[in-house]
C-alpha cells in the first residue's frame, strides 16, 4: 500500500502496472509519466516501464493492513485491460472480499470488457468494492451503460480529465460522480459551465458530487473551489 495525493481515496494498491491508450482521456496519462520516472530510478517493480506487468507478489498485501482504509486499486494500470487474465482479476476480487474492513475503488476505461466479464458470471462482486468508469467526453458516454448493468454495489463516474460538456448524463443507478480538470505541462482546458452543469445533474438525480480540481499547469494554485465552495461528497453506504 502506498499513500497518495488523489483526494478521493487514501491509499493505492497496484497488483498490475502499465497500460495502453484507448481514448482521448489517455493522451497525457499521469501513470505513464510516473512509471517511466520510476523505471529510470531503478525501481524493480517498474523494470518494464509502462508495459503491462502483473505483480502477483503483492496480491496478499491487503491482509497486512489492519487499519481500515479507502484503497484505489491499480492507480498505475487498468484492471480490465484486455491482456489481464480473467483468473487474475478473480484473485484480486477474492482478496478484496477477504478484507471487508477496507473499501476498494476500481476505475476502468474498458467498460465493455467489464460488462462482458460480469455478464458471463465470472465476477462475484464483493460488498466493499466500488466500481467506476472514466467519462472524459461524449465519445465514451456508452461506458455508463456498461457500468450500470453490472452487479457492483457502488457505481461511480470519474469525469477527469473533463474535456467537453456532458449535458445528457444518464445517472440512473449511479452513486457518485467525480469531476476534475487535466493537469500537467500541456493540459487541455476545462470550463466552469461544464462543471456546474454536471453538478446540477447530480443534484437532480440525488447523486453525490465531488469536484477534485481545476487542474492546469499549476493545479495547486488553481485549487478546487467551485463558486467559492468545496464539493467533496461521497456516496452513501448501502
Residue pairs with C-beta under 8 A, 6 or more apart in sequence:
1 11
1 12
1 13
1 61
1 62
1 65
1 69
1 71
2 11
2 12
2 13
2 14
3 10
3 11
3 12
4 10
4 11
4 12
4 72
4 75
6 12
6 72
6 75
7 212
7 213
7 224
7 232
8 105
8 178
8 210
8 212
8 232
8 234
9 70
9 71
9 72
9 105
10 69
10 70
10 71
11 65
11 69
11 70
11 71
11 72
12 71
12 72
12 73
12 75
12 76
13 58
13 61
13 62
13 71
13 72
13 73
13 74
13 104
14 45
14 55
14 58
14 73
14 74
14 75
14 76
14 77
15 54
15 55
15 56
15 58
15 59
15 73
15 74
15 88
15 92
16 52
16 53
16 54
16 55
16 74
16 76
16 77
16 78
16 79
16 81
16 84
16 88
17 35
17 45
17 46
17 48
17 50
17 52
17 53
17 55
17 76
17 77
18 35
18 48
18 49
18 50
18 51
18 52
18 53
18 76
18 77
19 26
19 29
19 31
19 32
19 50
19 52
19 76
19 77
19 78
19 81
20 52
20 81
21 27
21 29
22 109
22 110
23 109
23 136
23 139
23 140
24 136
24 137
24 139
24 163
25 109
25 134
25 136
25 137
25 140
25 160
25 161
25 163
26 109
27 188
28 161
28 182
28 184
28 186
28 187
28 188
30 183
30 184
31 50
31 75
31 76
31 77
32 50
33 184
34 76
35 46
35 49
35 50
35 76
36 49
36 50
38 45
38 46
39 46
39 47
39 48
39 49
45 55
47 53
52 77
52 81
52 83
52 84
54 84
54 88
56 88
56 91
59 91
59 92
59 95
60 95
62 71
62 95
62 96
62 99
62 102
63 95
63 98
63 99
65 99
65 102
68 101
68 102
68 103
69 102
69 103
70 102
70 103
70 105
71 102
71 103
71 104
71 105
72 105
72 107
73 79
73 92
73 96
73 104
73 105
73 106
74 106
74 107
78 84
78 108
78 109
78 110
79 89
79 92
79 106
79 108
80 89
80 108
80 110
80 111
80 113
80 114
80 117
81 110
81 113
82 110
82 113
86 117
86 122
89 117
89 122
89 123
90 122
90 123
90 124
93 123
93 124
93 125
93 126
93 129
96 102
96 104
96 126
96 128
96 129
97 124
97 126
97 127
97 128
99 128
100 126
100 127
100 128
102 128
103 128
103 129
103 130
104 126
104 128
104 129
104 130
105 129
105 130
105 132
105 156
106 129
106 130
106 131
106 132
107 132
107 133
107 134
107 158
108 114
108 131
108 132
108 133
108 134
109 133
109 134
109 140
109 143
111 133
111 142
111 143
111 144
111 146
111 147
112 143
112 146
114 131
114 133
114 146
114 147
114 150
115 146
115 147
115 149
115 150
117 123
118 149
118 150
118 151
119 149
123 150
123 151
125 131
125 150
125 151
125 152
125 153
127 153
129 152
129 153
129 154
130 152
130 153
130 154
130 155
130 156
130 175
130 176
130 235
131 147
131 150
131 152
131 154
131 155
131 156
132 147
132 155
132 156
132 157
132 158
132 176
132 178
133 143
133 144
133 146
133 147
133 157
133 158
134 140
134 143
134 157
134 158
134 159
134 160
135 141
135 143
135 144
135 157
135 158
135 159
135 166
135 169
136 159
136 160
136 161
136 162
136 163
136 164
137 162
137 163
137 164
137 166
138 164
138 166
141 166
141 168
141 169
144 157
144 169
144 170
144 174
145 170
147 155
147 157
147 174
148 155
148 170
148 172
148 173
148 174
153 238
154 175
154 176
154 235
154 238
155 173
155 174
155 175
155 176
156 174
156 175
156 176
156 177
156 178
156 235
157 169
157 174
157 176
157 177
157 178
158 178
158 180
159 166
159 177
159 178
159 179
159 180
159 198
160 178
160 179
160 180
160 181
160 182
160 212
161 180
161 181
161 182
161 187
161 188
161 190
161 215
162 179
162 180
162 181
162 182
162 190
162 194
162 195
162 198
163 182
163 188
163 190
164 194
165 191
165 193
165 194
165 197
166 194
166 197
166 198
167 197
169 177
169 198
169 201
171 177
171 201
171 202
171 205
171 207
172 205
174 205
174 207
175 207
175 208
175 235
175 236
175 238
176 207
176 208
176 210
176 233
176 234
176 235
177 198
177 202
177 207
177 208
177 209
177 210
178 210
178 212
179 195
179 198
179 199
179 209
179 210
179 211
179 212
180 190
180 211
180 212
180 213
180 214
180 215
181 187
181 189
181 190
181 213
181 214
181 215
181 216
181 219
181 222
182 188
182 190
182 215
183 213
183 215
183 216
183 217
183 219
184 217
185 217
187 215
187 216
187 217
190 214
190 215
192 226
195 211
195 226
196 226
196 227
198 209
199 209
199 211
199 226
199 231
201 207
202 208
202 209
203 209
208 233
208 234
208 235
208 236
209 231
209 233
210 231
210 232
210 233
210 234
211 224
211 226
211 230
211 231
211 232
212 224
213 219
213 222
213 223
213 224
214 222
214 223
214 224
215 222
216 222
224 230
